[in-house]
């Protein structure tokens, strides 16, 4: 899930809306994953009972796996382990990286939110995080407080020049504005409303994101042809 192919790749990292109807969302998810390349889905259902999170996981994870898409649990490494998720994402106010790794084991993905902190990102990478998440880069209608975070895309370029650990960009990312982040060095684009609330539907959003990503990636230099 987190290996960016050489020389540079960027993929979609989908996150669930804060509230979902499992039946309706299952259909939307299946359509989105059928439409184009997606690396993973993060289940992010804050403040719900554990049984509700379990039911959502049991419904959505098989859809992801049927499309070779990783299923990541937000915040809860204990539930990630219990339910057999592919990994867990922890924020600065969630479980510590070491505790998350201990719970999910060495083979699961563990990602860490670092906001706009280079120090936190370096600490997470040195500890063994599979990816770090930077942002928010644009105002968000989904995540409370994200409007106050104005990360500079240059942070992504610095990270690419510093380490090989993949980075995720998050915060108000849309088809229209994602190119700047792709060009700056994002390995993954974490998107919520930019896909699920897309006017033409989630499937078309995935298609349009993939086109925008491809257009923004640096193109390889042409190979000189040998004269015969």
C-alpha positions as CSV (number, residue, x, y, z in Angstrom):
1,X,0.0,0.0,0.0
2,X,2.7,2.5,0.9
3,X,5.3,1.7,-1.7
4,X,5.5,4.4,-4.3
5,X,6.7,3.0,-7.6
6,X,9.9,4.5,-9.2
7,X,10.6,7.1,-10.1
8,X,7.6,8.9,-8.6
9,X,4.0,7.9,-8.1
10,X,1.0,9.3,-6.3
11,X,-2.1,7.5,-5.3
12,X,-5.5,8.2,-3.7
13,X,-5.9,7.5,0.0
14,X,-9.6,7.6,0.7
15,X,-11.1,8.3,4.1
16,X,-14.7,7.7,5.1
17,X,-17.0,10.6,5.9
18,X,-17.6,11.2,9.6
19,X,-21.0,9.5,9.4
20,X,-22.1,6.8,7.0
21,X,-25.1,4.7,6.2
22,X,-23.4,1.3,5.7
23,X,-25.7,0.1,3.0
24,X,-25.5,3.3,0.9
25,X,-21.8,3.8,1.5
26,X,-20.9,0.2,0.6
27,X,-22.5,0.8,-2.9
28,X,-20.6,4.1,-3.3
29,X,-17.4,2.6,-2.2
30,X,-17.7,-0.3,-4.6
31,X,-18.4,2.1,-7.5
32,X,-15.4,4.3,-6.5
33,X,-13.0,1.4,-6.3
34,X,-14.1,0.0,-9.6
35,X,-13.5,3.4,-11.3
36,X,-9.7,3.7,-10.9
37,X,-6.6,3.4,-8.8
38,X,-7.0,3.7,-5.1
39,X,-4.4,2.7,-2.5
40,X,-6.4,2.4,0.6
41,X,-9.5,3.3,2.6
42,X,-9.3,4.6,6.1
43,X,-12.3,4.0,8.3
44,X,-12.6,7.1,10.4
45,X,-15.8,7.0,12.5
46,X,-15.1,9.0,15.6
47,X,-17.2,8.8,18.8
48,X,-19.2,5.7,17.7
49,X,-19.6,2.6,19.8
50,X,-17.1,-0.2,19.1
51,X,-19.9,-2.4,17.8
52,X,-20.8,0.2,15.1
53,X,-17.1,0.3,14.0
54,X,-17.0,-3.4,13.9
55,X,-20.2,-3.6,11.7
56,X,-18.7,-1.0,9.3
57,X,-15.5,-2.9,9.1
58,X,-17.2,-6.2,8.4
59,X,-19.1,-4.6,5.6
60,X,-16.5,-2.4,4.0
61,X,-13.2,-4.3,4.4
62,X,-14.3,-7.2,2.0
63,X,-15.1,-4.6,-0.6
64,X,-11.7,-3.1,-0.3
65,X,-9.9,-6.4,-0.4
66,X,-11.9,-7.5,-3.5
67,X,-10.3,-4.5,-5.3
68,X,-6.8,-5.1,-3.8
69,X,-7.2,-1.9,-1.7
70,X,-5.8,-1.8,1.9
71,X,-8.2,-1.2,4.8
72,X,-6.8,1.1,7.5
73,X,-8.5,1.7,10.9
74,X,-8.3,5.2,12.3
75,X,-7.1,5.7,15.9
76,X,-7.9,2.2,17.2
77,X,-5.0,-0.3,16.9
78,X,-6.8,-2.6,19.3
79,X,-9.7,-2.9,16.9
80,X,-7.4,-3.0,13.9
81,X,-5.8,-6.1,15.4
82,X,-9.0,-7.7,16.5
83,X,-10.7,-7.3,13.1
84,X,-7.7,-8.1,10.9
85,X,-7.3,-4.7,9.3
86,X,-4.3,-4.0,7.1
87,X,-3.1,-1.2,9.3
88,X,-3.9,1.7,11.6
89,X,-3.5,5.4,11.4
90,X,-2.8,7.3,14.6
91,X,-2.9,11.0,15.3
92,X,-0.9,13.0,17.8
93,X,-3.7,12.7,20.3
94,X,-4.3,9.0,19.7
95,X,-2.3,5.9,20.7
96,X,1.5,6.4,20.5
97,X,3.3,4.8,17.6
98,X,5.1,2.3,19.7
99,X,1.8,1.1,21.3
100,X,0.1,0.9,17.9
101,X,3.0,-1.1,16.5
102,X,3.0,-3.5,19.5
103,X,-0.8,-4.1,19.0
104,X,-1.0,-4.6,15.3
105,X,2.4,-6.4,14.8
106,X,5.3,-5.9,12.5
107,X,3.6,-6.6,9.2
108,X,0.7,-4.2,9.5
109,X,0.8,-0.6,8.2
110,X,1.1,2.1,10.8
111,X,0.8,5.7,9.7
112,X,1.2,8.8,11.8
113,X,-0.3,12.3,11.6
114,X,2.4,15.0,11.8
115,X,0.5,18.1,10.8
116,X,3.1,20.5,9.6
117,X,5.9,19.4,12.0
118,X,9.1,18.3,10.5
119,X,10.4,17.2,13.9
120,X,7.3,14.9,14.5
121,X,7.7,13.4,11.0
122,X,11.4,12.6,11.5
123,X,10.7,11.1,14.9
124,X,7.9,8.9,13.4
125,X,10.0,7.8,10.5
126,X,12.9,6.9,12.7
127,X,10.6,4.9,15.0
128,X,9.5,2.9,12.0
129,X,6.2,4.5,10.7
130,X,5.2,3.2,7.3
131,X,4.1,6.7,6.3
132,X,3.6,10.2,7.7
133,X,0.7,12.5,7.0
134,X,1.1,16.2,6.5
135,X,-1.6,18.9,6.4
136,X,-4.0,20.5,6.2
137,X,-3.0,22.1,3.0
138,X,-6.4,23.6,2.1
139,X,-9.5,24.6,4.1
140,X,-11.5,21.4,5.0
141,X,-15.3,21.1,5.4
142,X,-14.9,17.7,7.1
143,X,-12.2,17.9,9.8
144,X,-12.8,20.4,12.6
145,X,-10.0,22.8,13.0
146,X,-8.3,21.9,9.7
147,X,-9.1,25.5,8.5
148,X,-6.4,26.8,10.9
149,X,-3.7,24.5,9.5
150,X,-2.0,26.0,6.4
151,X,0.8,23.7,5.5
152,X,3.2,24.7,2.8
153,X,3.5,22.3,-0.1
154,X,7.3,22.8,0.1
155,X,7.1,20.6,3.2
156,X,6.4,17.7,0.8
157,X,9.4,18.5,-1.3
158,X,11.6,18.8,1.7
159,X,10.3,15.4,2.9
160,X,11.1,13.7,-0.5
161,X,14.6,15.2,-0.4
162,X,15.1,14.0,3.2
163,X,13.8,10.4,3.4
164,X,12.3,7.5,1.5
165,X,9.4,7.1,3.9
166,X,6.2,7.9,2.0
167,X,4.1,11.0,2.8
168,X,0.4,11.6,2.7
169,X,-1.1,15.0,2.0
170,X,-4.4,15.9,3.7
171,X,-6.8,18.8,4.0
172,X,-9.4,20.1,1.6
173,X,-7.9,18.3,-1.4
174,X,-9.9,18.4,-4.6
175,X,-9.5,17.5,-8.2
176,X,-8.9,21.2,-9.0
177,X,-6.2,21.8,-6.4
178,X,-4.4,18.5,-6.0
179,X,-1.8,19.1,-8.8
180,X,0.2,21.4,-6.6
181,X,0.6,18.7,-3.9
182,X,1.4,16.0,-6.4
183,X,4.1,18.1,-8.1
184,X,5.5,19.0,-4.7
185,X,6.1,15.4,-3.7
186,X,3.0,13.8,-2.1
187,X,3.0,10.0,-2.4
188,X,-0.7,9.8,-1.4
189,X,-3.6,12.2,-1.4
190,X,-6.0,11.7,1.5
191,X,-9.4,12.7,0.3
192,X,-12.8,12.7,2.0
193,X,-15.4,15.2,0.6
194,X,-13.4,15.6,-2.6
195,X,-14.6,12.1,-3.5
196,X,-17.7,11.4,-1.6
197,X,-19.4,14.8,-2.2
198,X,-18.2,15.1,-5.8
199,X,-21.0,16.6,-7.9
200,X,-20.7,13.8,-10.6
201,X,-20.4,11.1,-7.9
202,X,-17.6,9.1,-6.3
203,X,-16.7,7.0,-9.3
204,X,-16.2,10.0,-11.5
205,X,-14.2,11.7,-8.7
206,X,-11.8,8.8,-8.7
207,X,-11.4,8.9,-12.5
208,X,-10.9,12.7,-12.4
209,X,-8.4,12.5,-9.5
210,X,-6.4,9.9,-11.3
211,X,-6.3,12.0,-14.5
212,X,-5.2,15.1,-12.4
213,X,-2.5,13.1,-10.6
214,X,-1.1,11.7,-13.9
215,X,-1.0,15.2,-15.4
216,X,0.8,16.7,-12.4
217,X,3.5,14.0,-12.0
218,X,6.9,14.8,-13.4
219,X,7.4,13.2,-16.8
220,X,10.5,11.2,-17.5
221,X,13.0,12.8,-19.8
222,X,13.0,11.3,-23.3
223,X,15.7,8.8,-24.0
224,X,18.1,9.8,-26.7
225,X,18.0,7.4,-29.7
226,X,21.3,6.0,-30.9
227,X,22.2,7.0,-34.5
228,X,22.8,3.9,-36.7
